[in-house]
């Protein structure tokens, strides 16, 4: 049985935010409580159209596009600057939610400033576990990416500046989608933005055992999310790298990568290891670890100093990457 380890201290400014978080974000999550968790979190995920449209500065559209062979259509949310003319950078967004929560509006508000400044965002809604285990989620993400690349001209996206972007489970699925794109011969991605990514089902790192009923997304929640996705295969020898990208033996040929993580979260060590392996494989990597930060800290405590620093680092990289 795994033993909980000591962990670094939480940032003092973030500690108050932790106390105010909704229950069920850590050890209380089990396979039999997923439905309750979804019901509790649903109001937090409800992003109204008016908020997305930014007083007319952003054009919003939702489409049903072809899914994987033999599977249902995939819903994509398309956000474009009003009055867009000419090809601009494109961000293919994959939402977070531990493989079990979320929709194509989850997390996109973080990108609205970039949309106003001249970026198109396409956000995919993939099927969720446990109702739809691997490979359904990643295949939906890949199908949406293929559609986006094939319709780049219609969407006014410059295909040479198309990147994949995701946080948490969305970060893991972004990494997996980039692996699929490499191994299937496209679409070509210029960058991958992996924010606190969920990469490794095995739970073998020190950080994967440090949080038990503390912070956000502790070791128990992590086991629940991976088990929902993989069932009895979770932690075993036969898990695909397209489910758990940390399993990939070869990371060469992947796009330039921005990757960040909190110092006090389950995904810390697997994220650092993935970044180091990417660099050793010849991939351009920018890695940030934020001291005292828990999983999802920026969303839960946006005004904290460390959150502002993290946001500035990410936006600075995106502007350099997109040339905007």
C-alpha positions in Angstrom: 0.0 0.0 0.0 1.3 3.5 -0.9 2.4 5.7 2.0 1.6 9.4 2.0 4.7 11.5 1.9 5.5 14.9 3.2 4.9 17.7 0.7 6.2 21.3 0.3 4.2 24.0 2.0 1.3 25.7 0.2 1.8 29.4 -0.8 0.4 31.5 2.1 -1.8 33.5 -0.3 -3.3 30.3 -1.7 -4.0 28.6 1.6 -7.1 30.8 2.2 -8.4 29.9 -1.3 -8.0 26.2 -0.5 -10.3 26.5 2.5 -13.1 28.0 0.3 -13.0 25.3 -2.4 -16.1 23.1 -2.9 -16.0 19.7 -1.2 -15.4 16.7 -3.4 -12.3 17.9 -5.2 -10.0 15.6 -3.3 -10.3 12.3 -1.4 -14.1 12.3 -1.4 -14.2 11.5 -5.1 -14.8 7.8 -5.9 -16.3 6.0 -8.9 -19.6 5.8 -7.2 -19.7 9.6 -6.5 -18.9 10.8 -10.0 -22.5 11.6 -10.7 -22.8 13.7 -7.6 -19.6 15.4 -8.4 -20.8 16.3 -11.9 -24.0 17.8 -10.4 -22.1 19.8 -7.9 -19.6 21.2 -10.4 -22.1 21.8 -13.2 -22.9 25.4 -12.1 -19.2 26.2 -12.2 -19.0 25.0 -15.8 -21.9 27.0 -17.0 -20.4 29.7 -19.2 -23.2 31.9 -20.7 -23.1 33.0 -24.3 -22.9 36.7 -23.4 -19.7 36.1 -21.4 -18.1 34.4 -24.4 -19.2 37.1 -26.9 -17.5 39.9 -25.0 -20.0 42.5 -25.9 -19.8 41.6 -29.6 -16.0 41.5 -29.8 -16.1 37.7 -30.1 -18.1 35.7 -32.6 -19.3 32.3 -31.2 -20.5 29.2 -33.0 -21.0 25.6 -32.1 -20.8 22.8 -34.7 -21.2 19.1 -34.9 -18.3 17.7 -36.8 -17.4 14.1 -37.8 -16.2 12.0 -34.9 -14.0 8.9 -35.0 -15.0 6.2 -37.5 -18.2 4.5 -36.3 -18.6 7.0 -33.4 -21.0 9.9 -32.8 -20.3 13.4 -34.1 -18.1 15.7 -31.9 -19.2 19.1 -30.8 -16.7 22.0 -31.2 -17.1 25.5 -29.9 -15.6 28.1 -32.3 -14.6 31.5 -31.0 -13.3 34.1 -33.5 -12.6 37.9 -33.3 -15.5 39.9 -34.7 -14.8 41.1 -38.3 -11.9 38.7 -38.7 -10.1 39.0 -42.1 -7.2 36.9 -43.2 -5.5 33.9 -41.6 -4.6 34.1 -37.9 -3.2 31.7 -35.3 -5.4 28.9 -34.1 -5.6 27.3 -30.7 -7.2 23.9 -30.5 -8.4 23.7 -26.9 -9.0 20.5 -24.9 -10.8 21.0 -21.6 -9.9 19.5 -18.2 -12.0 17.7 -15.7 -10.1 14.5 -14.6 -11.4 12.6 -17.7 -14.8 12.5 -16.0 -16.1 16.2 -16.0 -16.4 19.2 -18.2 -17.5 20.4 -21.6 -16.2 22.5 -24.5 -16.8 25.7 -22.6 -14.7 24.6 -19.6 -11.6 26.8 -19.4 -12.1 28.8 -22.6 -12.6 32.1 -20.8 -8.9 32.1 -20.2 -8.4 32.5 -23.9 -10.9 35.2 -24.7 -8.3 38.0 -24.4 -6.3 36.3 -27.1 -9.4 35.8 -29.3 -10.0 39.6 -29.1 -6.4 40.2 -30.1 -6.7 38.0 -33.2 -6.7 34.3 -32.5 -9.3 31.6 -33.4 -10.1 29.1 -30.7 -11.7 25.7 -31.4 -12.7 23.9 -28.2 -13.6 20.2 -28.4 -16.2 18.4 -26.3 -15.0 14.8 -26.0 -16.9 11.8 -24.5 -16.3 11.4 -20.8 -15.2 8.3 -18.7 -16.4 6.0 -17.2 -19.3 5.8 -19.6 -16.8 6.2 -22.5 -13.4 4.7 -21.5 -10.2 4.9 -23.5 -9.8 5.4 -26.4 -13.0 7.4 -26.8 -11.8 10.7 -25.3 -8.5 10.9 -27.2 -10.0 9.7 -30.4 -12.7 12.4 -30.2 -10.0 15.0 -29.6 -8.0 13.8 -32.5 -11.1 13.8 -34.8 -11.8 17.4 -33.8 -8.2 18.4 -34.6 -8.4 16.7 -38.0 -11.6 18.6 -38.8 -10.0 21.9 -37.6 -7.0 21.4 -39.8 -9.0 20.4 -42.8 -11.2 23.5 -42.4 -8.4 25.9 -41.5 -9.1 28.2 -44.5 -12.8 28.4 -43.7 -12.0 29.2 -40.0 -9.4 31.8 -41.0 -6.7 29.8 -39.2 -3.1 29.9 -40.4 -2.2 26.1 -40.6 1.4 26.9 -39.8 0.3 28.4 -36.5 -2.0 25.8 -35.1 -1.3 24.6 -31.6 -3.0 22.3 -29.0 -3.7 23.6 -25.5 -5.1 22.0 -22.4 -5.0 21.9 -18.7 -5.2 18.9 -16.3 -6.9 16.0 -18.1 -7.0 18.4 -21.1 -3.2 18.7 -20.8 -2.8 15.0 -20.8 -5.2 14.6 -23.8 -3.4 17.5 -25.6 -0.1 15.5 -25.2 -1.8 12.3 -26.3 -3.4 14.1 -29.3 0.0 15.5 -30.3 1.4 12.0 -30.1 -1.4 10.7 -32.4 -0.9 13.6 -34.8 2.8 12.7 -35.0 2.3 9.0 -35.4 -0.6 9.3 -37.9 1.2 11.8 -40.1 -0.7 14.9 -39.1 -2.2 17.4 -38.6 0.9 19.4 -38.1 1.1 21.3 -34.8 3.4 24.2 -34.2 3.2 24.0 -30.3 1.7 22.1 -27.4 0.6 24.0 -24.3 0.4 21.5 -21.4 -0.8 23.0 -18.1 -0.6 20.8 -15.0 -1.1 17.8 -17.3 -2.5 14.4 -16.3 0.1 12.1 -17.9 0.7 9.0 -15.9 -1.8 6.4 -14.6 0.8 4.4 -12.5 0.9 6.6 -9.4 4.6 5.8 -8.9 6.1 9.3 -8.4 6.7 10.9 -5.0 4.2 13.7 -5.7 1.5 11.2 -6.7 1.5 10.1 -3.1 2.0 13.4 -1.2 -1.6 14.6 -1.0 -4.3 12.7 0.8 -7.4 14.8 1.5 -5.4 18.0 0.9 -5.1 20.4 -1.9 -7.0 19.7 -5.1 -7.0 16.3 -7.0 -5.2 14.2 -4.4 -4.0 10.7 -4.9 -7.4 9.2 -4.3 -9.1 11.4 -6.9 -6.3 10.7 -9.3 -6.8 6.9 -8.9 -10.5 7.4 -9.5 -10.0 9.4 -12.7 -7.5 7.0 -14.2 -9.7 4.0 -13.2 -12.7 5.6 -14.8 -10.7 5.9 -18.0 -8.8 2.6 -18.0 -10.8 0.2 -15.8 -8.8 -2.8 -14.6 -5.9 -1.9 -16.9 -5.1 1.2 -14.7 -1.5 0.9 -13.5 -0.9 -2.3 -15.4 1.6 -3.1 -18.2 -0.6 -2.7 -21.2 -1.7 0.9 -21.0 -1.4 2.9 -24.3 0.7 6.0 -24.5 -2.3 7.6 -26.2 -4.1 7.2 -22.8 -1.2 8.0 -20.6 1.5 9.9 -22.5 4.1 9.3 -19.8 4.1 5.7 -21.2 5.4 6.9 -24.6 9.0 5.6 -25.1 9.8 8.0 -28.0 9.1 11.7 -27.6 11.0 12.9 -30.6 9.3 14.8 -33.4 6.8 16.5 -31.1 6.0 20.2 -31.3 7.6 22.9 -29.2 6.2 22.7 -25.7 5.2 25.0 -22.9 4.6 23.0 -19.7 3.8 24.1 -16.2 2.8 22.7 -12.9 2.3 23.5 -9.2 4.9 22.4 -6.7 2.2 21.0 -4.4 0.2 18.8 -6.6 -0.1 15.2 -7.7 1.1 15.8 -11.2 4.3 17.7 -10.3 6.9 14.9 -10.8 5.3 13.3 -13.9 5.2 16.8 -15.5 8.8 17.6 -14.7 9.9 14.2 -16.0 7.9 14.6 -19.2 9.4 18.0 -19.8 12.9 16.6 -19.3 12.3 13.7 -21.6 11.0 16.0 -24.3 14.1 18.1 -24.0 16.4 15.1 -24.2 14.4 14.0 -27.3 15.4 17.3 -29.0 12.1 19.1 -28.4 12.1 22.8 -27.5 10.6 23.0 -24.0 9.8 25.8 -21.6 9.1 24.4 -18.1 7.7 26.3 -15.0 7.1 24.9 -11.5 5.2 27.3 -9.3 6.2 27.3 -5.7 3.5 26.6 -3.1 0.8 26.1 -5.9 -1.9 23.4 -5.8 -3.6 21.9 -8.8 -5.7 24.5 -10.7 -4.5 27.3 -8.4 -4.8 30.0 -11.1 -8.5 29.4 -11.6 -9.3 29.1 -8.0 -7.2 32.1 -6.8 -6.7 34.3 -9.9 -5.6 37.4 -7.9 -2.8 35.6 -6.0 0.7 36.8 -6.9 1.8 33.4 -8.1 -1.3 33.1 -10.3 -0.6 36.4 -11.9 3.0 35.3 -12.5 1.9 32.0 -14.0 -0.6 33.7 -16.3 1.9 36.2 -17.5 4.5 33.5 -18.3 1.9 31.5 -20.3 0.6 34.5 -22.2 4.1 35.7 -23.0 5.0 32.3 -24.4 1.8 32.1 -26.4 2.4 35.6 -27.9 5.9 34.5 -28.9 4.6 31.2 -30.3 1.8 32.7 -32.2 3.6 35.8 -33.4 0.9 38.0 -32.1 
